[in-house]
Amino acid sequence: MLQQTRVAAVIPYYERFLARFPNPAALAEASEDDLLAMWSGLGYYSRARNLQKAARDVAARGTFPDSYDVLRALAGIGDYTAAAIASIAFDRPHAAVDGNVKRVIARLMNDGSMNFQKAADELLDRKDPGRWNQAMMELGATVCLPREPLCDQCPLARNCEALKHGSARDLPGKKIKPEAIHLSRTLVIVRRAGGVLLKPGARVKGFWDLPEGADFKKSDGLRLGAKLGEFRHTITHRNYRFTVQEARAERIPEGARWFFESEITAVPAKVPLSTTAKKAMRLAKDR
């Protein structure tokens, strides 16, 4: 959950997730709808699916793996996560390199293009790798900050080559972000006998979303009603502006289904509902 998401945002999700899935077996047996409903709002939903795949592997093994290589083979676990678990949970000598650690090492060595994993492996305290990794992460998160490093508070200041050369703010270098794409869409809320029409999400696989006007054929008899409002939503480099309107239709698009409104407004929702649908339904509720 902490990959690509801030700690403050994760905590309530983490607590609800553990309450619903207290062990690998419970997560392994969950339906995808249940899994995604508990993850809804965190984004990057492949993380949830990989977490479940890993839970199924662990449940089948009957024990949690304690070696880096076996951890690395689990779905969704890369070099950093495997090293973090191996060192912190099992005291294995593997250096965990995240963005914070890269920044610390780049400034310490005054080099933004080095092999950070190799450098971290050489610096690692093999007698206490878990604490070392956590200290490096914490140093980057609280002192060796991206824009305004607190060099006067840094325990490594005397050894920092970037501080000596005045290049700390320039390291490790900026990533080139893809150019933003601006898109406009219309979401329609079609109701019938206490139900709301939803379709499989086109933007996020495995979730249900409100249909767009473009989903209906002319023969479906779509009639747009009152405009309920607008909102903006960003998915990676795609910036959407959504207009939300009430509507009626004589026929529904292929793949669409009716859901009771109580199912999609429950907390947590009983249906894995997309963030855009949640925002649109809040607009409708406010009206």
C-alpha positions in Angstrom: 0.0 0.0 0.0 2.9 2.4 0.7 4.1 2.0 -2.9 3.0 5.2 -4.7 0.8 6.3 -1.7 1.5 8.6 1.3 1.5 7.1 4.8 -1.3 9.3 6.1 -3.6 8.1 3.3 -2.7 4.5 3.7 -3.4 4.1 7.5 -7.2 3.8 7.4 -7.1 1.5 4.4 -4.5 -0.7 6.1 -6.5 -1.0 9.2 -9.7 -1.9 7.3 -7.8 -4.3 5.0 -6.3 -6.2 8.0 -9.6 -6.4 9.7 -11.2 -7.9 6.6 -8.2 -10.1 5.6 -6.3 -10.9 8.9 -4.0 -13.5 7.3 -2.7 -14.8 4.0 -5.4 -17.5 3.8 -8.2 -15.0 4.2 -6.8 -12.8 1.4 -6.1 -15.8 -0.8 -9.7 -16.9 -0.7 -11.3 -13.4 -1.2 -13.2 -12.7 -4.4 -11.8 -10.0 -6.7 -14.8 -7.8 -6.1 -14.2 -8.0 -2.4 -10.5 -7.3 -2.8 -10.9 -4.3 -5.0 -13.7 -2.8 -2.9 -11.4 -2.8 0.1 -8.6 -1.2 -2.1 -10.8 1.3 -3.9 -9.4 4.8 -3.7 -5.7 3.7 -3.3 -5.1 3.5 -7.1 -2.6 1.4 -9.0 -4.9 -1.6 -8.6 -2.4 -4.1 -10.0 -0.8 -3.9 -6.5 -3.9 -5.4 -4.9 -4.1 -8.2 -7.5 -0.4 -9.0 -7.0 -0.8 -8.9 -3.2 -3.5 -11.5 -3.5 -1.4 -13.7 -5.8 1.5 -13.5 -3.2 -1.0 -14.4 -0.4 -2.1 -17.4 -2.3 1.6 -18.5 -2.8 2.3 -18.0 0.9 -0.9 -19.8 2.0 0.0 -22.7 -0.2 3.5 -22.9 1.3 2.1 -22.8 4.8 4.8 -20.4 6.0 6.1 -16.9 5.1 9.4 -17.1 3.2 12.4 -15.6 4.9 15.0 -15.5 2.1 15.5 -12.6 -0.4 15.3 -14.9 -3.5 12.0 -16.5 -2.5 10.5 -13.2 -1.5 11.6 -11.6 -4.8 9.8 -14.4 -6.7 6.4 -13.5 -5.1 4.0 -11.5 -7.3 4.4 -7.8 -6.9 7.6 -7.9 -4.9 10.6 -6.2 -6.5 14.2 -5.7 -5.4 13.4 -3.0 -2.9 10.4 -4.7 -1.2 12.2 -8.0 -1.0 15.3 -6.4 0.5 13.2 -4.4 3.0 11.3 -7.5 4.2 14.3 -9.7 4.3 16.4 -7.3 6.3 13.8 -5.8 8.6 11.8 -9.0 9.4 14.5 -11.6 9.1 17.8 -9.7 9.5 19.1 -10.8 6.1 22.0 -8.6 4.7 20.3 -6.9 1.7 20.3 -3.2 1.1 16.9 -1.7 0.4 17.0 1.1 -2.2 14.0 3.4 -2.6 13.8 7.0 -3.7 14.9 8.3 -0.3 18.0 6.1 -0.2 18.9 7.0 -3.8 18.8 10.7 -2.8 21.0 10.2 0.2 23.6 8.1 -1.7 23.6 10.5 -4.7 24.4 13.4 -2.5 26.8 11.6 -0.3 28.8 10.6 -3.3 27.9 13.7 -5.4 26.9 11.4 -8.3 23.4 11.1 -9.7 24.2 8.4 -12.3 25.9 5.8 -10.3 24.8 2.2 -9.6 22.8 2.9 -6.4 22.2 -0.7 -5.5 25.9 -1.5 -5.7 26.7 1.6 -3.6 24.0 0.7 -1.0 25.3 -2.9 -0.8 28.8 -1.6 0.0 27.6 0.8 2.6 25.2 -1.7 4.3 25.9 -2.5 8.0 25.7 -6.3 7.7 25.6 -6.8 11.4 22.3 -4.8 11.6 20.9 -4.5 8.1 17.3 -3.9 9.1 18.1 -0.9 11.3 20.5 0.4 8.7 18.0 0.3 5.9 15.3 2.0 8.1 17.9 4.7 9.1 18.7 5.4 5.5 15.1 5.6 4.5 14.3 7.9 7.4 17.3 10.1 6.7 16.0 10.7 3.2 12.4 11.2 4.3 13.1 13.7 7.1 16.5 15.4 6.6 17.9 14.8 3.1 14.7 16.3 1.6 14.3 16.7 -2.2 14.1 20.5 -2.5 15.3 21.9 0.8 17.7 19.4 2.4 18.3 20.1 6.1 22.1 19.8 5.8 22.7 21.5 9.2 20.8 18.6 10.9 22.4 15.8 8.9 24.7 13.3 10.7 26.5 12.7 7.4 27.2 16.3 6.6 30.9 16.1 7.2 31.1 13.2 4.7 28.7 14.6 2.1 30.4 15.4 -1.2 27.4 17.2 -2.6 27.3 19.6 0.4 31.0 20.4 -0.2 30.4 21.1 -3.9 27.1 23.0 -3.4 25.2 20.5 -5.6 22.8 18.9 -3.1 19.7 20.5 -4.5 20.5 19.3 -8.0 20.9 15.6 -7.1 19.9 12.9 -7.9 18.4 14.7 -10.9 14.8 15.1 -12.0 12.8 12.5 -13.8 11.3 13.5 -17.2 7.5 13.3 -16.8 5.3 12.5 -19.7 3.4 15.5 -21.2 -0.1 15.9 -19.6 -3.1 14.9 -21.7 -6.3 16.8 -21.1 -9.6 15.0 -21.7 -13.3 15.8 -21.3 -15.9 13.2 -20.6 -19.6 13.1 -19.6 -20.8 10.6 -17.0 -24.5 9.8 -16.9 -26.5 8.7 -13.9 -29.4 6.5 -15.1 -31.7 5.3 -12.4 -34.5 2.8 -12.3 -36.6 1.4 -9.4 -33.9 2.2 -6.8 -31.1 1.0 -9.0 -28.2 2.8 -10.7 -26.7 1.7 -14.1 -23.1 0.8 -14.0 -20.7 -0.6 -16.6 -17.3 -2.4 -16.3 -14.6 0.3 -15.9 -12.7 1.3 -19.0 -10.1 3.3 -17.1 -9.4 0.9 -14.3 -9.8 -2.9 -14.9 -12.0 -4.8 -12.4 -14.1 -1.8 -11.2 -17.6 -0.6 -12.1 -18.1 2.9 -13.4 -20.9 5.1 -14.5 -21.5 4.9 -18.2 -20.6 7.8 -20.5 -22.9 9.3 -23.0 -20.7 7.9 -25.8 -21.4 4.3 -24.5 -25.0 4.5 -25.8 -26.1 3.9 -29.4 -28.7 6.1 -31.0 -31.2 3.2 -30.8 -30.7 3.1 -27.0 -32.8 6.2 -26.7 -30.6 8.1 -24.3 -32.1 11.3 -23.1 -29.9 13.7 -21.0 -31.4 15.5 -18.1 -30.2 18.0 -15.5 -26.5 18.7 -15.2 -25.4 17.8 -11.7 -21.9 19.4 -11.8 -18.3 18.9 -12.8 -15.1 17.6 -11.3 -11.5 16.9 -12.3 -9.6 13.7 -11.9 -6.1 12.7 -12.7 -4.8 9.2 -13.6 -1.0 9.3 -14.1 -0.5 12.0 -16.8 -4.2 12.0 -18.0 -6.1 15.0 -16.6 -9.9 14.5 -17.0 -12.7 16.9 -16.6 -15.9 15.1 -16.0 -19.4 16.5 -16.5 -22.1 14.6 -14.6 -25.7 14.5 -15.9 -28.9 12.7 -15.0 -30.3 10.6 -17.9 -32.9 8.1 -19.0 -32.5 5.3 -21.6 -34.8 2.9 -23.2 -32.1 0.3 -23.5 -28.7 -0.2 -21.8 -25.3 -0.7 -23.3 -23.8 -4.2 -23.6 -22.1 -5.3 -20.4 -23.9 -2.7 -18.2 -25.8 -3.8 -15.1 -28.2 -2.4 -12.6 -27.1 -2.2 -9.0 -29.0 -1.1 -5.9 -27.9 2.4 -4.9 -27.4 1.2 -1.4 -24.8 -1.3 -2.6 -22.6 1.3 -4.2 -22.9 4.0 -1.5 -22.2 1.6 1.5 -18.9 2.2 3.4 -17.0 0.2 2.5 -18.8 -0.3 -0.8 -20.2 -3.8 -1.5 -19.3 -3.2 -5.2 -15.8 -2.2 -6.4 -16.7 1.3 -7.6 -14.3 3.5 -9.5 -13.1 6.8 -7.9 -14.7 8.7 -10.7 -18.1 7.0 -10.1 -17.8 7.8 -6.4 -17.1 11.5 -7.1 -20.1 11.6 -9.5 -22.4 9.9 -7.0 -21.4 12.4 -4.3 -22.3 15.3 -6.7 -25.7 13.6 -7.2 -26.2 13.2 -3.5 -25.3 16.9 -2.8 -28.1 17.9 -5.2 
